[in-house]
Every structure is written in structure tokens, then in C-alpha cells.
Amino acid sequence: MPNLMINADEAINAICRDIVRHVDRAGTEGVVLGLSGGLDSSVLAALAVRAVGPDRVTLIYLFDHDSDREIAANASLLAEHLGLDLEIRDISGEMRKRGVYKPLFIRMLRLSSVVARISAGSYRLICGETPFKTTLRVGRGEAIHPWYKKLLFGLTMHHVDFGFSQRHQFRRAILEKVARERNLSLIGAANMSEARVGWFVKDGIDDLPYQPMTALYKTQVRQLSHALGLPPSVCNQRPSPDMAKGVSDEFGIGHDYQDLDIVVDAFDRGLSDSDIAALGFARADIDDIRDLMTLSDWKRRSEHEDPPVSGRFGSDLREIAS
């Protein structure tokens, strides 16, 4: 099995240097970021503190009615671990105004995580693909056929995707306002795994101009979390978009990050589908991941600064670690 490990110390030092460069070039007083309590934002927060010092880092947790309490606990734990105050804001009122909680299907999702699993499984069985893949088709302007697929999507997963987008775009707007008012640089925690398959909201909190980890796989970001000495509950948590009970990143995407990262890396290596299948992956999964990368191309058209480090095949970080 391919080794995706990187030289974590070199990656940490390079990202910290780049955060300092970014702040100095912008002439700001420090950085601000949204701390969800998830792996990526926790790693970025730790890197920011190491780069510019705790006095110049502002952490803001933006929760709403459906936010996961375990993730919220990790946000508080991480802030305490870093010796920082955590600003907490409730965006439920705005989400209510935007109609995020109104659909019957959204109210049903609150009952149990089983609702999400049954509905997503049924959708995949009936429509032949995950709800997430359909959202990518809709976003790029494809007409949804046949009629029953369009109807089922409109009654169910459309509402989940709408709420996901509204939360992330509003969170970005709040953080941009804070950055302007306090003369801070807004930095984002997106990673390469999410970016390559489109598991993010266009123009949302994971689509910022400056995101120093967008060339690191999710598995590599997790490696950094251990190297930084973050609390075990943060390092080992299951990635979640924090939008509905039972909906983790991997459940929504349809693939575990470890498998996703290996297959995407194999594409970068130029391996054939037969070679990838020989690693233990089903042809259907290989095809599906390729489809996600293709269908999400419209999401990757925003302007971003080049990240300071890369964990892709052939990078210095990979060579140093091998």
C-alpha cells in the first residue's frame, strides 16, 4: 500500500513561516479563524499560535441549532489547550430566517442518525449514486433525470445541501467582518482531500483566498495533529461537516478518507485502474472517486494563494519522509 506519510516537522515549520509571511505582507495585527472543533481547524489554530503567538490569534466558534455537541466540546478543549479564549456565537437565528430548519426532512433528521443512513442508502439504491454526487451535478448545471431522481432529491437531500451552504457562507461572512473590523487576516483550514472531490461549499468558509493546507491530504493533516501534540479526542475524531445527525464527511462523500487519499494519490502517480484495483479497491469505487473529481471542477474556480507545502506524489515532503 502506498505510503502517504510526510515529514511533519518540515511541513509545520514551512506553514508557520508562510503564515508569518502572509500576516506581514497584509500588515494586519494577527489572524482570525473559525474553530469548529474538527481536525482541520484545530490543526490550523495550533499552527497559527506557533507562527504568530497566542496574543495574535482569534478563534471564533459559530454554532447553530443542529451543531454536534461533541465537536463543540472539542472546540473548547482545543482553545483551552492552546491557552486562548474562544469567542462563541449562535447563528441559529439567521439560519431560521433563511429557512434552513423549515423543511420536514430536516426536522426528521434531528430524530436519529438512523434517518440519515436510511434515507441516503435508499437514495443510492434508487438513483444509482450518492446524494453528494447529485449535488455536484446540480451545481454544475446538469439537468437531473429521471423524474423520480429529481423528485427524491428535491424532497430530501436538496434541503441538506442548502443548509450546508447557508451555514458555511454565513460563517465566512461573519469572519470576514471580524477580520475587517479588527485588522486581522482571515485564514482557512481546507485540505486537499476535500478540495479534490468538492466536499466544501463554494464561496464558503473552506473556500477562502488563503488556506495553507490545501495541498495536504486529510490523512497528512491528521499526522500533523499528532506531531503538534493536540488532545487525543481532537486527533482521533471522525471528520464531520456538523450539519445533521449521522452525516460524517466520509458518510457524505461515500468513501473513507484513507481510501480516498490513496486512490487520488494513485491517479497522481499515473497508475492504471487495474493497478489501483490490485491495491484492494473495487472498480466501482475507483470510478466513483474519479467522477467526484470531475463533477466538482466548478467548485475549484475561486482564486487562492498557492499553499506553502505539498503532500502530493513527488513532493519534497514525501521524499524527506521516505
N, C-alpha and C positions, 0 to 999 in steps of 0.2 A: 504494500500500500504506500502511495507517495507520502513523503514527509513534508508537511506544511510549516514546520517549526521555523521560527526566525530568531535572530539574535535580539532578544528582548531588550537588553541594556542599551544596545546601539539604537534601537527604534525609539526607546524612551528618551534618550539624550537628543536625538535628532528632532523629535516632535517638540520637545521643550524648547530647543533653540529656535524652532520655527515660530512657536507661539510668542516668544520674546520679540522676534523679528517683526511679526505681524502687529503686535501692540506698539512697538517703537515706530514703525512706519506710519501707523494710523494716528499716532500722537494721542492715544487715549490713556485713561487712568488705570486701566486694567481690563479684565474680561468678565463677561456675564454668560451664563449658560443655563439651559433648562435641565434640572436634575430630576429625572423620572424615578430614579432608584434602580433602573435597569443597568445592565452590564456596560453598555457603551458610554452612557452619560457619566457613570461612576468612574470609569477609566479616564475619560476626558477631564473630569473635575480634579482627579488626583494629578494628572499631568499638568494642568493649569496651575495648581498650587505649587508644584515642584518648579514650574517655569518662572512664575512672577511673584510667588509668595502669597500666603493666605490673605493678607490685607488687601490684595488687589483682585480677589476672586469673589464674584457674587453668584450665589446659587439660588435658583427660584424653582419651587415645585408647584406646578399648575395642575391641580386635580379637578375632577368633576364627579358627578353622581355615581358613575359606573367605574371609577378607578379602583384598582385592586389594592386591598389593604396591606398585603404582604409587600408589594412594590413600594408603597408609601412608607412602610416601616424601614425598608432598605434605604430609601432616600434620607430619612432622618439619621439612620445609623451611619451612613457614609459621611454626611455632613459633620456629625459628631466625631467620627474617626479622623477627619481632616482638620478638626478644630475650627469649623466655620458655622456661622448662623445660617439657617435655611429659611428663606422667605417662602411663605406658603400662601397661595391664592386659590380661591374656589372659582372656577369658571362655569359652574353648573347653571347659573342664571342666564348667561349668554347662550349656552348650548340649548337651554329651554326655549329661549326666544327664537332660535334658529330652527326649532322643530326637531332636534336630534332625538329627543326621548318620546316623541308622539306616536310613531308607528307601533302597531300591535306587535309586530315581530320583535322589535327592540324590547318591549315590555316582557315578552315571553323569554327572551334570552336571560333576563335577570333571575328567572326562577331557578335555573340549574345549568351547570356546564353541559349536561346531557343534551339540552335543547340545541346547542351549537353543533355538537357532534352528530346528532341525528339529522339535523337539517342540512349540514354540509355533506354528510355521507349520502343522503338522499339526492341532493342536488347533483353530486358527482355521478351517481348511478344513473339518474335520468338524463342528464345533459352531457355526460361523457367528459367532463372536465371540472376542475375546482372552481368555486365561486371567484377566487382571486384571479384566475386566468380570464374569466369573463369580464372582470372589472378592467383588465388591461385592454381587452378588445374594445370595450365601450369607450375607454379613454382615448384610444387612437382613432375612433370614429367608425368602427365596424358596425354594421347592422347585425343584430342578434337574431339568429334563426336556429331552429324553427320557432313557431309561435309560443309553444309551451315553455321553451327555454327562456324566451323574453319575458313571459308572464311570471314564471317562477322567480327569475332574477329580480324583477320589479317588486314582487311581494316580499322578498326576503333580503338577499344579500346587497341589493342596492342601498337599503337603509343603513346597513352596517358600514358600507363603504362611504356613504355620505357623512355619517357621524365621525368616522375615522378622519376624513378630510377636514371637516369643520373644526375638530379639536386641534389638529396639528397646524392648520393655517392660523387659527386664532392664537394659539400659543406663540407662534412665530411673531405675530403682530404685537403681542404684549412685550415679548423680549426685545424686539426692535425698538419699541417705545422706551423701554427702560434703558437700553443702550444709548439712545439719543439724549435722554434727559440726564443721564449720569456720566456721559462721555466715556462709555465703555465699548469694548469690542465684543460683538456677539460671535461666539464660536459654536460649531455644531459637531455632533458626535456620530454622524453616519459612518457606516463601514462598507467595505466593498461587496460583501455578500448580498446585502440588501440592495445596493445600487445596481448590481449586475442583473438582478431579476426583477427590479422595480418594486420591491417591498418598502415603499415610502410614499409620502404624499407630495406630489409636485407642488412647489412653492410653499411647502410646509416646513416644520422645524428640522427635518432631516434633508432639506434641500437648500441649505444656506451657502452663501458665496465662499465662506472659509470653514472647511471641515478637514482637519489634518489627518483623519484616519480612514479616508475613503479609498485607500489602496491597500488596506489590510483586511484580510478575511475575518469573519466572525470568530473563527477558532483562534486566530492570531491575536485578536483583541482580548479574548479570554486568557491567552498566555500572558499578555501584558498585565492583566488584573492580578494574577498570581505574583508576577515579578514586582509589582508595586506594593504587594503586601496588603491588599484590600481584604475586608472581612469575608470569611468563607461563604456566608449567605449571599453576598453580592457576587463573588466569583462563580459560584456554582448554580445560581438561579437559572430557571428556564426562561429564555427570552420571550417577552410578551409585548404586544402593541398597546396593552392596557385599554381595551375598548369593549370587551364583552366577556362574560364568564365562559371559560373553556376555550377561548381563542388565543393560543400562543402563536408566536411567529411561525414556528415550524408546522403547526396545525394549519395555519392560513396558507402558507406557501405550498405545503404538501410534501415537504422534504425536510429531514433533519439537516441542520447547518453543517455538520461534519461531512455528510454525504454530498450536500450541495457544493461545499467548498472543494472537495476532491474532484467532482465532475467538472466544475468550471475550470479548475486548475488543469485538468486533463485536456480540456478544449484549448487552453492557452499553450499547452505543450505540443499541440498538433496531433494528439492521439486519435486513432480511428474509433468509431463506435464499437468495433469488435474488441479493440484493446481495452476500452473502458469497461465493456461488459465482462472482460476477463478479470477485472478487479473486483467483480462481485455485484455489479449493478445491472438491473433489468433494463432491457432496451426501451421499455415504455418510460422509465424514469429518466433515462438519458434524453430521449426525445422531448419529454415534458420540460426539463430544465432548459434545453435549447430553445423551446418555444417561448418560455418566460423571458429569456434574454432578448429574443427578437420582438415579442409583443410589447415589451416595456421600453422600446427605444425612444418613444415620445417623452418619457419622463426624464431622460438624461440630457435634455437640450438647454438646461439653465447654465448660466456662466458660473464656473467655480475656479478657485485658485488650485493650482497643482499641489497635491499633497506632498509633504516633505519626505515621506518614506513609502516604499512599496514592498508588499509581501508576495507579489506575483512571481511566477516561474522566471528564473534567470536574474532576479534582483540580487543586489549585494547582500541584503539582509538574509536571504535564503542561503547564499553561498557561504556567508560567515558562519551560519548556524550548522551547516552540514559537515 
